[in-house]
Structure formats: C-alpha cells, structure tokens
Amino acid sequence: MSTDLHWIKSSYSSEQGGNCVEVATRPDSIHVRDSKDTSLPSFEVSPAAWGAFVSTV
C-alpha cells in the first residue's frame, strides 16, 4: 500500500544522515517510515495518535 502514498520528508532530515522520517497522510491514517531506507516497512497510526505524538514532541 505504501507505494501509492505521497511521502513528505521531515524538514529536520538532511543528506548527512541522522534520524530521518517521512510521513504520508490519509483521512483515516498517518503512515510513517525511515527516509534513509524506504525499503523497510512503514507503520500507520490514527490521526488522533499522530496529533498526540506531535503535540508532545
């Protein structure tokens, strides 16, 4: 399913490595993956869970 998603790279990601994530949004889910190795599986959370995470960090 992740191949038909529009992934957005974190603005904190850089070409020098580090901890990098990409997200793709759907009305009913937020998908998260490692931007350094996009062949790894992504995971999905509810919009409410993502909102709680973002407001905490």
PDB file of N, CA, C and O in Angstrom:
ATOM      1  N   MET A   1       0.811  -1.201   0.000  1.00  0.00           N
ATOM      2  CA  MET A   1       0.000   0.000   0.000  1.00  0.00           C
ATOM      3  C   MET A   1       0.848   1.257   0.000  1.00  0.00           C
ATOM      4  O   MET A   1       0.432   2.271  -0.561  1.00  0.00           O
ATOM      5  N   SER A   2       2.029   1.225   0.613  1.00  0.00           N
ATOM      6  CA  SER A   2       2.828   2.438   0.747  1.00  0.00           C
ATOM      7  C   SER A   2       3.320   2.985  -0.589  1.00  0.00           C
ATOM      8  O   SER A   2       3.772   4.129  -0.637  1.00  0.00           O
ATOM      9  N   THR A   3       3.251   2.220  -1.671  1.00  0.00           N
ATOM     10  CA  THR A   3       3.730   2.718  -2.963  1.00  0.00           C
ATOM     11  C   THR A   3       2.808   3.770  -3.555  1.00  0.00           C
ATOM     12  O   THR A   3       3.254   4.575  -4.372  1.00  0.00           O
ATOM     13  N   ASP A   4       1.530   3.793  -3.168  1.00  0.00           N
ATOM     14  CA  ASP A   4       0.605   4.780  -3.710  1.00  0.00           C
ATOM     15  C   ASP A   4       0.411   5.991  -2.800  1.00  0.00           C
ATOM     16  O   ASP A   4      -0.498   6.794  -3.014  1.00  0.00           O
ATOM     17  N   LEU A   5       1.255   6.119  -1.797  1.00  0.00           N
ATOM     18  CA  LEU A   5       1.182   7.244  -0.875  1.00  0.00           C
ATOM     19  C   LEU A   5       2.110   8.364  -1.318  1.00  0.00           C
ATOM     20  O   LEU A   5       3.125   8.116  -1.969  1.00  0.00           O
ATOM     21  N   HIS A   6       1.763   9.593  -0.965  1.00  0.00           N
ATOM     22  CA  HIS A   6       2.631  10.755  -1.233  1.00  0.00           C
ATOM     23  C   HIS A   6       3.431  11.028   0.041  1.00  0.00           C
ATOM     24  O   HIS A   6       2.896  11.553   1.017  1.00  0.00           O
ATOM     25  N   TRP A   7       4.712  10.671   0.021  1.00  0.00           N
ATOM     26  CA  TRP A   7       5.569  10.782   1.205  1.00  0.00           C
ATOM     27  C   TRP A   7       6.167  12.177   1.294  1.00  0.00           C
ATOM     28  O   TRP A   7       6.577  12.754   0.286  1.00  0.00           O
ATOM     29  N   ILE A   8       6.214  12.713   2.504  1.00  0.00           N
ATOM     30  CA  ILE A   8       6.803  14.027   2.779  1.00  0.00           C
ATOM     31  C   ILE A   8       7.924  13.828   3.790  1.00  0.00           C
ATOM     32  O   ILE A   8       7.706  13.292   4.877  1.00  0.00           O
ATOM     33  N   LYS A   9       9.120  14.262   3.424  1.00  0.00           N
ATOM     34  CA  LYS A   9      10.287  14.105   4.296  1.00  0.00           C
ATOM     35  C   LYS A   9      10.296  15.185   5.371  1.00  0.00           C
ATOM     36  O   LYS A   9       9.944  16.337   5.115  1.00  0.00           O
ATOM     37  N   SER A  10      10.695  14.804   6.552  1.00  0.00           N
ATOM     38  CA  SER A  10      10.792  15.755   7.655  1.00  0.00           C
ATOM     39  C   SER A  10      11.718  16.906   7.286  1.00  0.00           C
ATOM     40  O   SER A  10      12.748  16.699   6.644  1.00  0.00           O
ATOM     41  N   SER A  11      11.355  18.105   7.687  1.00  0.00           N
ATOM     42  CA  SER A  11      12.207  19.270   7.433  1.00  0.00           C
ATOM     43  C   SER A  11      13.496  19.205   8.242  1.00  0.00           C
ATOM     44  O   SER A  11      14.435  19.952   7.965  1.00  0.00           O
ATOM     45  N   TYR A  12      13.556  18.327   9.234  1.00  0.00           N
ATOM     46  CA  TYR A  12      14.758  18.148  10.028  1.00  0.00           C
ATOM     47  C   TYR A  12      15.707  17.122   9.422  1.00  0.00           C
ATOM     48  O   TYR A  12      16.820  16.946   9.917  1.00  0.00           O
ATOM     49  N   SER A  13      15.285  16.443   8.361  1.00  0.00           N
ATOM     50  CA  SER A  13      16.134  15.458   7.692  1.00  0.00           C
ATOM     51  C   SER A  13      17.172  16.173   6.841  1.00  0.00           C
ATOM     52  O   SER A  13      16.925  17.261   6.322  1.00  0.00           O
ATOM     53  N   SER A  14      18.322  15.555   6.707  1.00  0.00           N
ATOM     54  CA  SER A  14      19.360  16.120   5.857  1.00  0.00           C
ATOM     55  C   SER A  14      20.053  14.997   5.106  1.00  0.00           C
ATOM     56  O   SER A  14      19.815  13.819   5.374  1.00  0.00           O
ATOM     57  N   GLU A  15      20.896  15.359   4.180  1.00  0.00           N
ATOM     58  CA  GLU A  15      21.643  14.374   3.405  1.00  0.00           C
ATOM     59  C   GLU A  15      22.797  13.776   4.196  1.00  0.00           C
ATOM     60  O   GLU A  15      23.410  12.812   3.736  1.00  0.00           O
ATOM     61  N   GLN A  16      23.114  14.314   5.370  1.00  0.00           N
ATOM     62  CA  GLN A  16      24.221  13.821   6.190  1.00  0.00           C
ATOM     63  C   GLN A  16      23.824  12.648   7.092  1.00  0.00           C
ATOM     64  O   GLN A  16      24.642  12.190   7.890  1.00  0.00           O
ATOM     65  N   GLY A  17      22.616  12.166   6.987  1.00  0.00           N
ATOM     66  CA  GLY A  17      22.183  11.047   7.819  1.00  0.00           C
ATOM     67  C   GLY A  17      21.431  11.529   9.034  1.00  0.00           C
ATOM     68  O   GLY A  17      20.759  12.559   8.989  1.00  0.00           O
ATOM     69  N   GLY A  18      21.539  10.806  10.098  1.00  0.00           N
ATOM     70  CA  GLY A  18      20.796  11.157  11.309  1.00  0.00           C
ATOM     71  C   GLY A  18      19.475  10.428  11.361  1.00  0.00           C
ATOM     72  O   GLY A  18      19.230   9.512  10.575  1.00  0.00           O
ATOM     73  N   ASN A  19      18.632  10.828  12.275  1.00  0.00           N
ATOM     74  CA  ASN A  19      17.322  10.204  12.432  1.00  0.00           C
ATOM     75  C   ASN A  19      16.319  10.916  11.534  1.00  0.00           C
ATOM     76  O   ASN A  19      15.928  12.052  11.802  1.00  0.00           O
ATOM     77  N   CYS A  20      15.910  10.243  10.473  1.00  0.00           N
ATOM     78  CA  CYS A  20      15.059  10.875   9.465  1.00  0.00           C
ATOM     79  C   CYS A  20      13.778  10.084   9.270  1.00  0.00           C
ATOM     80  O   CYS A  20      13.794   8.854   9.228  1.00  0.00           O
ATOM     81  N   VAL A  21      12.676  10.796   9.152  1.00  0.00           N
ATOM     82  CA  VAL A  21      11.395  10.148   8.909  1.00  0.00           C
ATOM     83  C   VAL A  21      10.674  10.826   7.748  1.00  0.00           C
ATOM     84  O   VAL A  21      10.926  11.984   7.417  1.00  0.00           O
ATOM     85  N   GLU A  22       9.773  10.061   7.147  1.00  0.00           N
ATOM     86  CA  GLU A  22       8.853  10.571   6.147  1.00  0.00           C
ATOM     87  C   GLU A  22       7.453  10.192   6.604  1.00  0.00           C
ATOM     88  O   GLU A  22       7.257   9.158   7.242  1.00  0.00           O
ATOM     89  N   VAL A  23       6.488  11.031   6.275  1.00  0.00           N
ATOM     90  CA  VAL A  23       5.099  10.727   6.603  1.00  0.00           C
ATOM     91  C   VAL A  23       4.244  10.867   5.353  1.00  0.00           C
ATOM     92  O   VAL A  23       4.553  11.642   4.448  1.00  0.00           O
ATOM     93  N   ALA A  24       3.184  10.113   5.326  1.00  0.00           N
ATOM     94  CA  ALA A  24       2.172  10.210   4.275  1.00  0.00           C
ATOM     95  C   ALA A  24       0.821  10.199   4.975  1.00  0.00           C
ATOM     96  O   ALA A  24       0.572   9.362   5.843  1.00  0.00           O
ATOM     97  N   THR A  25      -0.039  11.118   4.601  1.00  0.00           N
ATOM     98  CA  THR A  25      -1.324  11.226   5.290  1.00  0.00           C
ATOM     99  C   THR A  25      -2.466  10.737   4.419  1.00  0.00           C
ATOM    100  O   THR A  25      -2.458  10.876   3.195  1.00  0.00           O
ATOM    101  N   ARG A  26      -3.428  10.172   5.084  1.00  0.00           N
ATOM    102  CA  ARG A  26      -4.714   9.761   4.517  1.00  0.00           C
ATOM    103  C   ARG A  26      -5.765  10.281   5.497  1.00  0.00           C
ATOM    104  O   ARG A  26      -5.437  10.583   6.644  1.00  0.00           O
ATOM    105  N   PRO A  27      -6.998  10.387   5.070  1.00  0.00           N
ATOM    106  CA  PRO A  27      -8.016  10.871   6.008  1.00  0.00           C
ATOM    107  C   PRO A  27      -8.142  10.020   7.273  1.00  0.00           C
ATOM    108  O   PRO A  27      -8.454  10.539   8.345  1.00  0.00           O
ATOM    109  N   ASP A  28      -7.897   8.717   7.146  1.00  0.00           N
ATOM    110  CA  ASP A  28      -8.097   7.829   8.288  1.00  0.00           C
ATOM    111  C   ASP A  28      -6.814   7.267   8.882  1.00  0.00           C
ATOM    112  O   ASP A  28      -6.871   6.467   9.817  1.00  0.00           O
ATOM    113  N   SER A  29      -5.648   7.671   8.357  1.00  0.00           N
ATOM    114  CA  SER A  29      -4.387   7.127   8.882  1.00  0.00           C
ATOM    115  C   SER A  29      -3.199   8.002   8.513  1.00  0.00           C
ATOM    116  O   SER A  29      -3.223   8.739   7.528  1.00  0.00           O
ATOM    117  N   ILE A  30      -2.158   7.898   9.334  1.00  0.00           N
ATOM    118  CA  ILE A  30      -0.876   8.558   9.082  1.00  0.00           C
ATOM    119  C   ILE A  30       0.161   7.442   8.958  1.00  0.00           C
ATOM    120  O   ILE A  30       0.271   6.592   9.841  1.00  0.00           O
ATOM    121  N   HIS A  31       0.913   7.448   7.869  1.00  0.00           N
ATOM    122  CA  HIS A  31       1.930   6.433   7.627  1.00  0.00           C
ATOM    123  C   HIS A  31       3.299   7.042   7.895  1.00  0.00           C
ATOM    124  O   HIS A  31       3.550   8.190   7.526  1.00  0.00           O
ATOM    125  N   VAL A  32       4.176   6.292   8.526  1.00  0.00           N
ATOM    126  CA  VAL A  32       5.495   6.775   8.921  1.00  0.00           C
ATOM    127  C   VAL A  32       6.526   5.752   8.469  1.00  0.00           C
ATOM    128  O   VAL A  32       6.319   4.547   8.612  1.00  0.00           O
ATOM    129  N   ARG A  33       7.659   6.245   7.912  1.00  0.00           N
ATOM    130  CA  ARG A  33       8.734   5.345   7.506  1.00  0.00           C
ATOM    131  C   ARG A  33      10.086   6.030   7.661  1.00  0.00           C
ATOM    132  O   ARG A  33      10.177   7.248   7.816  1.00  0.00           O
ATOM    133  N   ASP A  34      11.128   5.216   7.615  1.00  0.00           N
ATOM    134  CA  ASP A  34      12.514   5.672   7.683  1.00  0.00           C
ATOM    135  C   ASP A  34      12.899   6.232   6.316  1.00  0.00           C
ATOM    136  O   ASP A  34      12.854   5.507   5.322  1.00  0.00           O
ATOM    137  N   SER A  35      13.273   7.498   6.250  1.00  0.00           N
ATOM    138  CA  SER A  35      13.614   8.101   4.958  1.00  0.00           C
ATOM    139  C   SER A  35      14.982   7.663   4.443  1.00  0.00           C
ATOM    140  O   SER A  35      15.288   7.833   3.263  1.00  0.00           O
ATOM    141  N   LYS A  36      15.809   7.099   5.331  1.00  0.00           N
ATOM    142  CA  LYS A  36      17.133   6.639   4.891  1.00  0.00           C
ATOM    143  C   LYS A  36      17.060   5.288   4.197  1.00  0.00           C
ATOM    144  O   LYS A  36      17.917   4.974   3.371  1.00  0.00           O
ATOM    145  N   ASP A  37      16.046   4.479   4.520  1.00  0.00           N
ATOM    146  CA  ASP A  37      15.878   3.167   3.901  1.00  0.00           C
ATOM    147  C   ASP A  37      14.393   2.926   3.682  1.00  0.00           C
ATOM    148  O   ASP A  37      13.723   2.303   4.506  1.00  0.00           O
ATOM    149  N   THR A  38      13.886   3.427   2.559  1.00  0.00           N
ATOM    150  CA  THR A  38      12.459   3.348   2.284  1.00  0.00           C
ATOM    151  C   THR A  38      12.003   1.932   1.921  1.00  0.00           C
ATOM    152  O   THR A  38      10.807   1.697   1.749  1.00  0.00           O
ATOM    153  N   SER A  39      12.941   0.988   1.803  1.00  0.00           N
ATOM    154  CA  SER A  39      12.544  -0.398   1.545  1.00  0.00           C
ATOM    155  C   SER A  39      12.053  -1.084   2.821  1.00  0.00           C
ATOM    156  O   SER A  39      11.402  -2.127   2.753  1.00  0.00           O
ATOM    157  N   LEU A  40      12.359  -0.507   3.977  1.00  0.00           N
ATOM    158  CA  LEU A  40      11.874  -1.057   5.242  1.00  0.00           C
ATOM    159  C   LEU A  40      10.369  -0.828   5.348  1.00  0.00           C
ATOM    160  O   LEU A  40       9.841   0.098   4.733  1.00  0.00           O
ATOM    161  N   PRO A  41       9.674  -1.660   6.121  1.00  0.00           N
ATOM    162  CA  PRO A  41       8.226  -1.468   6.269  1.00  0.00           C
ATOM    163  C   PRO A  41       7.906  -0.147   6.969  1.00  0.00           C
ATOM    164  O   PRO A  41       8.649   0.321   7.832  1.00  0.00           O
ATOM    165  N   SER A  42       6.795   0.425   6.576  1.00  0.00           N
ATOM    166  CA  SER A  42       6.289   1.606   7.272  1.00  0.00           C
ATOM    167  C   SER A  42       5.279   1.138   8.319  1.00  0.00           C
ATOM    168  O   SER A  42       4.908  -0.036   8.355  1.00  0.00           O
ATOM    169  N   PHE A  43       4.844   2.058   9.159  1.00  0.00           N
ATOM    170  CA  PHE A  43       3.758   1.739  10.079  1.00  0.00           C
ATOM    171  C   PHE A  43       2.729   2.846  10.005  1.00  0.00           C
ATOM    172  O   PHE A  43       3.021   3.951   9.548  1.00  0.00           O
ATOM    173  N   GLU A  44       1.533   2.547  10.455  1.00  0.00           N
ATOM    174  CA  GLU A  44       0.490   3.565  10.417  1.00  0.00           C
ATOM    175  C   GLU A  44      -0.163   3.725  11.776  1.00  0.00           C
ATOM    176  O   GLU A  44      -0.274   2.784  12.562  1.00  0.00           O
ATOM    177  N   VAL A  45      -0.589   4.952  12.019  1.00  0.00           N
ATOM    178  CA  VAL A  45      -1.275   5.301  13.264  1.00  0.00           C
ATOM    179  C   VAL A  45      -2.508   6.127  12.913  1.00  0.00           C
ATOM    180  O   VAL A  45      -2.641   6.622  11.794  1.00  0.00           O
ATOM    181  N   SER A  46      -3.385   6.265  13.864  1.00  0.00           N
ATOM    182  CA  SER A  46      -4.579   7.083  13.657  1.00  0.00           C
ATOM    183  C   SER A  46      -4.194   8.563  13.665  1.00  0.00           C
ATOM    184  O   SER A  46      -3.183   8.937  14.258  1.00  0.00           O
ATOM    185  N   PRO A  47      -4.985   9.394  13.019  1.00  0.00           N
ATOM    186  CA  PRO A  47      -4.716  10.831  13.097  1.00  0.00           C
ATOM    187  C   PRO A  47      -4.697  11.352  14.535  1.00  0.00           C
ATOM    188  O   PRO A  47      -3.914  12.247  14.853  1.00  0.00           O
ATOM    189  N   ALA A  48      -5.538  10.811  15.395  1.00  0.00           N
ATOM    190  CA  ALA A  48      -5.548  11.246  16.801  1.00  0.00           C
ATOM    191  C   ALA A  48      -4.235  10.886  17.492  1.00  0.00           C
ATOM    192  O   ALA A  48      -3.679  11.694  18.237  1.00  0.00           O
ATOM    193  N   ALA A  49      -3.742   9.669  17.243  1.00  0.00           N
ATOM    194  CA  ALA A  49      -2.474   9.253  17.847  1.00  0.00           C
ATOM    195  C   ALA A  49      -1.322  10.099  17.316  1.00  0.00           C
ATOM    196  O   ALA A  49      -0.439  10.482  18.084  1.00  0.00           O
ATOM    197  N   TRP A  50      -1.313  10.396  16.028  1.00  0.00           N
ATOM    198  CA  TRP A  50      -0.257  11.224  15.447  1.00  0.00           C
ATOM    199  C   TRP A  50      -0.312  12.638  16.041  1.00  0.00           C
ATOM    200  O   TRP A  50       0.724  13.213  16.375  1.00  0.00           O
ATOM    201  N   GLY A  51      -1.506  13.187  16.168  1.00  0.00           N
ATOM    202  CA  GLY A  51      -1.655  14.506  16.763  1.00  0.00           C
ATOM    203  C   GLY A  51      -1.146  14.564  18.180  1.00  0.00           C
ATOM    204  O   GLY A  51      -0.499  15.535  18.574  1.00  0.00           O
ATOM    205  N   ALA A  52      -1.436  13.518  18.960  1.00  0.00           N
ATOM    206  CA  ALA A  52      -0.942  13.459  20.333  1.00  0.00           C
ATOM    207  C   ALA A  52       0.585  13.369  20.365  1.00  0.00           C
ATOM    208  O   ALA A  52       1.233  14.011  21.191  1.00  0.00           O
ATOM    209  N   PHE A  53       1.154  12.571  19.464  1.00  0.00           N
ATOM    210  CA  PHE A  53       2.608  12.450  19.389  1.00  0.00           C
ATOM    211  C   PHE A  53       3.262  13.781  19.031  1.00  0.00           C
ATOM    212  O   PHE A  53       4.209  14.212  19.689  1.00  0.00           O
ATOM    213  N   VAL A  54       2.755  14.424  17.994  1.00  0.00           N
ATOM    214  CA  VAL A  54       3.335  15.698  17.532  1.00  0.00           C
ATOM    215  C   VAL A  54       3.210  16.771  18.596  1.00  0.00           C
ATOM    216  O   VAL A  54       4.139  17.553  18.794  1.00  0.00           O
ATOM    217  N   SER A  55       2.085  16.822  19.280  1.00  0.00           N
ATOM    218  CA  SER A  55       1.921  17.859  20.312  1.00  0.00           C
ATOM    219  C   SER A  55       2.823  17.605  21.518  1.00  0.00           C
ATOM    220  O   SER A  55       3.148  18.535  22.256  1.00  0.00           O
ATOM    221  N   THR A  56       3.229  16.354  21.721  1.00  0.00           N
ATOM    222  CA  THR A  56       4.109  16.016  22.836  1.00  0.00           C
ATOM    223  C   THR A  56       5.566  16.316  22.524  1.00  0.00           C
ATOM    224  O   THR A  56       6.305  16.790  23.387  1.00  0.00           O
ATOM    225  N   VAL A  57       5.979  16.045  21.301  1.00  0.00           N
ATOM    226  CA  VAL A  57       7.385  16.280  20.947  1.00  0.00           C
ATOM    227  C   VAL A  57       7.521  17.672  20.396  1.00  0.00           C
ATOM    228  O   VAL A  57       8.622  18.087  20.032  1.00  0.00           O
TER     229      VAL A  57
END
